Amino acid sequence: MKRYISFTALLVLFVLQSCEKKETIPLNFEVHSDKNSYKAGEPVTFQISGNPDQLTFFSGEEGHKYAYRERTKAVPHAVTLEFASNRRYGSDVQQPNSLRLLVSQRFSGIYQADAITESEWVDITDAFTLSGIQANDATYTPSGQVDLSKLAALGFNLDPNALVYFAFKYSGHTGSTQPRWWINLFSLNTLTTEGINLRIADLQSAGWTSIGLQNSSVFWLLSTSGLRFQGGAATIASNLVWAVSKPLDLTSVTPDKGVALKNMSTRMNSYSYTFTRAGTYEVTFVGNNINVYGENPSVKTVNIEIIE
């Protein structure tokens, strides 16, 4: 009987120990800089203690603020657009208005010729600068940065809460050399009511679709090099081809991002970073210990002043 009781007691003890709550390894790490003020271009060294399993760095610069790491929406105060173009071949006399930029907040989103012609589009080309005929492929003309909320004179009244579509419209006529147009920059940004400039879309993320309206045999092509229409020789049939963006939400913004500095397989006792612009920055380090039982995050901030 005594043996039975002893065995039962050991079994109960083992079960109780097995059911004890498992926890992550406590994290006690600290971060400090050697001084609080630095010159622009001077490396800032942060001393790190505690060796967290993971460490993420937010510099406090635009696009890298810890406070905005989960922000996906922002109220626009202004919406700006700029692009850059390179044109080669074809004359304005024989091939007038070969490239136009249009905008719509009433497009149906159906990427077919009939839907394009039936939708309401506004030509806003005159608000921008287009490339003249260039002697080489490398020279691009900046369009200038334009506030889309100030284009009422061109017939466009921006609704910041509605989706917006952009279109590059190419027109080429047979009988003379058709121009070639390349676009290597497209930057749509919102200036928030807090005075922060945020990216909405760039050339790649705008997601262009080529739509031919006259049985055109040439199409807009999007690659890592840019958005391109090749035109053609005088014997090529006429072309009327649109490159239409995906619907763009003017209130949608990309959350700010941090930089992962280390994982549990490495150790980091210091980290250096160089600020290029004057200002006061709230630098944030997020440390974390992680195992199968959970995680134990800790946030440390350091205020840094950068002077010219």
Summary of the structure (lengths in Angstrom):
residues: 308
radius of gyration: 28.9
end to end distance: 85.2
largest distance: 111.2
contacts: 903
relative contact order: 0.26
helix: 11%
strand: 42%
